[in-house]
Amino acid sequence: MNAMTETGCCPRFDPTPWEEKEVTLTDKPFVQDRVRSLFHIPLNFGGVMRRNMEAVEAAGAKDPDQLILTDDNSPWGADVYIAVTKEIPGARMASISGTFFTKVFEGPYSHAGRWTKEMKRLLEQRGRPFEKLFYWYTTCPSCAKAYGKNYVVLVAQ
């Protein structure tokens, strides 16, 4: 597929608004779900995303930024938070509040450990505490390949 063609799946990601920015969320609603993993490698991420995005779209609650935060909190699974504009009937809902620092990375998912170390170093240089780290995989692997870029935003609270 031509890198300039939209895929019909994930929107093309513009990293500029997210590069080393401070973002404040106040009771931002999210659909929360769980992905099974094997040593931090997701096993059912696509299925979890499809199921939840169908519910979000059916409710007319799609977030304009399509912010999807992943808390990789165990070798066996991760919590996924999909930003929405309102409550989704039948979905497990969560709200997130706080001030977050974002940094955009580009490359293969295997660099996540390197990116995490760099993010912690950036926060330390800025004298900012590190409480929690989310990963925002801005496109699915197929769309990343089609667009020629695999952007991942680290979102640190």
C-alpha positions in Angstrom: 0.0 0.0 0.0 1.2 3.5 -0.8 2.4 5.3 2.4 0.3 8.3 1.4 -2.9 6.3 1.3 -5.2 6.2 4.4 -5.7 2.7 5.5 -9.3 2.8 6.6 -8.2 1.4 9.9 -5.9 3.6 12.0 -5.7 7.3 11.2 -2.3 8.7 10.3 -0.6 10.0 13.5 0.9 13.5 13.7 3.6 13.4 16.4 4.1 17.1 16.7 1.3 17.9 19.3 2.6 15.1 21.5 6.4 15.7 21.4 7.6 16.5 24.9 4.4 18.1 26.0 2.6 18.4 29.3 -1.0 17.2 29.3 -3.5 17.5 32.1 -6.5 15.2 32.3 -9.4 15.8 34.7 -11.8 12.9 35.1 -11.2 11.9 31.5 -13.5 8.9 30.7 -12.0 5.7 29.3 -13.2 2.3 28.5 -11.0 -0.1 30.4 -10.2 -3.7 29.3 -7.5 -6.3 29.8 -5.2 -7.8 27.3 -3.5 -11.2 27.9 0.2 -11.3 27.4 3.1 -13.8 27.4 6.2 -12.1 28.8 4.8 -8.7 27.8 4.0 -9.8 24.3 0.2 -9.2 23.7 -1.8 -12.2 22.6 -5.2 -10.8 22.0 -4.7 -7.0 21.6 -6.4 -6.9 18.2 -9.5 -8.7 19.4 -9.8 -6.5 22.5 -9.5 -3.4 20.5 -12.0 -4.5 17.8 -14.6 -5.4 20.4 -14.2 -2.1 22.3 -14.0 0.1 19.3 -17.2 -1.4 17.9 -18.9 -0.4 21.2 -17.4 3.0 21.2 -18.4 3.8 17.6 -21.9 2.4 18.2 -22.3 4.8 21.2 -21.0 7.7 19.1 -18.3 8.3 21.8 -15.1 8.2 19.7 -12.4 10.5 21.2 -11.0 12.9 18.5 -7.4 12.1 19.5 -8.1 8.3 19.7 -6.0 8.2 22.8 -5.4 4.6 23.8 -3.2 4.1 26.9 -1.7 0.7 27.8 -0.5 0.0 31.3 1.9 -3.0 30.8 1.7 -3.9 34.5 2.5 -7.7 34.3 4.3 -10.1 32.1 0.9 -11.9 31.7 -1.3 -8.9 30.8 -1.9 -5.2 30.4 -4.7 -2.9 31.1 -5.9 -0.9 28.1 -7.7 2.4 28.4 -9.6 3.8 25.4 -10.5 7.5 25.7 -14.1 8.2 25.0 -16.4 11.3 25.1 -19.1 9.7 27.2 -20.1 6.6 29.2 -20.4 3.4 27.1 -23.4 1.1 28.1 -22.2 -2.3 29.2 -18.5 -1.3 29.2 -16.1 -1.2 32.1 -15.4 2.5 32.6 -12.5 4.3 34.3 -11.6 7.9 34.6 -8.0 9.2 34.6 -6.9 12.5 36.2 -3.4 14.0 36.5 -0.6 15.8 34.8 1.3 13.8 32.2 4.5 14.3 30.2 4.5 12.9 26.7 7.4 11.9 24.5 7.1 10.4 21.0 9.3 7.5 19.9 9.5 5.9 16.5 10.7 2.4 15.7 10.0 -1.3 16.5 8.1 -2.3 19.6 11.2 -4.2 20.7 12.7 -0.8 21.6 10.2 -0.3 24.4 12.8 -0.9 27.2 15.1 1.6 25.6 12.3 4.2 25.3 11.3 3.6 29.0 14.9 4.3 30.2 15.0 7.5 28.0 11.7 8.7 29.4 12.8 8.2 33.0 16.0 10.0 32.2 14.1 12.9 30.7 11.9 13.2 33.7 14.9 13.1 36.1 16.6 15.8 34.1 13.5 18.0 34.4 13.2 17.3 38.2 9.9 15.6 37.7 8.7 12.6 39.7 7.8 9.4 38.0 4.6 7.7 39.2 3.2 5.7 36.3 3.9 5.1 32.7 1.5 4.4 29.9 2.3 3.4 26.3 0.2 4.8 23.5 0.6 2.6 20.4 -0.7 5.1 17.9 -1.4 2.6 15.0 -1.8 -1.1 14.7 1.2 -3.0 13.2 -0.4 -3.2 9.7 -1.1 0.6 9.6 2.4 1.4 10.9 3.8 -0.7 8.0 1.5 1.1 5.5 2.4 4.5 6.8 6.1 3.7 7.0 6.3 4.9 10.7 5.6 3.2 14.0 5.0 5.9 16.5 4.7 5.1 20.2 4.0 7.8 22.7 5.1 7.3 26.3 2.8 9.1 28.7 4.3 9.5 32.2 2.4 10.7 35.2 
